[in-house]
Amino acid sequence: MLFLARMDVQFPSHLSPEDVTRMQGLEKEYSQALQQEGRLASIWRVVGEYANYSVFDVGSNDELQQILSGFPMYPYMKIKVTPLAKHPNSIH
């Protein structure tokens, strides 16, 4: 199952710059592991925003929920998920 997720990050003002940097490092490790496993098929930055679009290739809604809630920055994310289906005009 393919899902498109837009993830917007908003850190609260009480977090120190060191906490933010630490979480960014953990986030990078987590997302790269998901990419290596093939569950995070692609990730794209939204220009000018602290946001991304990610395509997840997972077996179920529950698996996607587990992945999303595992992101270190999850408490500071607003996430919109869109299920994807093959378009009849696609050549892939």
C-alpha positions in Angstrom: 0.0 0.0 0.0 1.3 3.4 -0.9 0.7 6.5 1.2 1.7 10.1 0.6 2.3 12.0 3.9 2.9 15.7 4.3 4.7 16.3 7.6 5.0 19.8 9.0 7.3 20.3 12.0 6.7 23.0 14.6 9.1 22.9 17.6 7.8 24.5 20.8 9.8 27.5 22.0 10.9 25.8 25.2 13.1 23.3 23.4 16.8 24.2 23.5 18.8 24.4 20.2 20.7 21.4 21.5 17.5 19.4 22.0 16.4 20.3 18.4 19.8 19.3 17.0 19.7 16.0 18.9 16.2 15.2 17.6 17.2 16.1 14.0 20.1 13.6 14.2 17.8 10.8 15.6 15.2 11.7 12.9 17.8 11.3 10.2 18.9 7.9 11.4 15.3 6.7 11.7 14.3 7.9 8.2 17.4 6.5 6.6 16.7 3.1 8.1 13.2 3.2 6.8 14.5 4.1 3.3 17.0 1.2 3.4 14.2 -1.1 4.4 12.1 0.2 1.4 9.2 1.3 3.7 10.0 5.0 3.0 10.1 5.0 -0.8 10.9 8.7 -1.2 11.2 11.9 0.7 11.0 15.4 -0.6 11.6 18.8 1.2 9.0 21.5 0.7 10.9 24.6 -0.4 10.9 27.4 2.1 9.1 25.4 4.8 10.1 23.0 7.6 8.0 20.3 6.0 8.3 17.3 3.7 6.3 15.0 1.5 7.1 11.3 1.9 5.9 8.3 0.1 5.5 5.2 2.3 5.2 1.7 0.9 3.8 -0.4 3.7 1.5 -3.4 4.3 -1.3 -1.7 6.3 -2.7 1.4 7.9 -1.5 0.0 11.2 2.1 -0.3 10.0 2.0 3.2 8.7 0.7 4.5 12.1 3.5 2.6 13.9 6.1 4.1 11.6 4.8 7.7 11.9 4.5 7.5 15.6 8.1 6.2 15.8 9.6 9.4 14.3 11.5 11.2 17.1 9.9 14.5 16.1 6.4 13.0 16.0 5.1 15.0 19.0 6.0 18.2 17.0 4.5 17.2 13.6 1.3 17.9 11.9 0.8 15.0 9.5 -1.7 14.6 6.6 -1.8 11.2 5.0 -3.3 10.4 1.6 -3.7 6.8 0.4 -2.5 6.4 -3.2 -3.8 4.1 -6.0 -2.3 3.5 -9.4 -3.4 6.0 -12.0 -4.8 4.5 -15.2 -2.6 6.8 -17.3 0.6 5.8 -15.6 3.2 4.1 -17.8 5.0 2.6 -14.7 
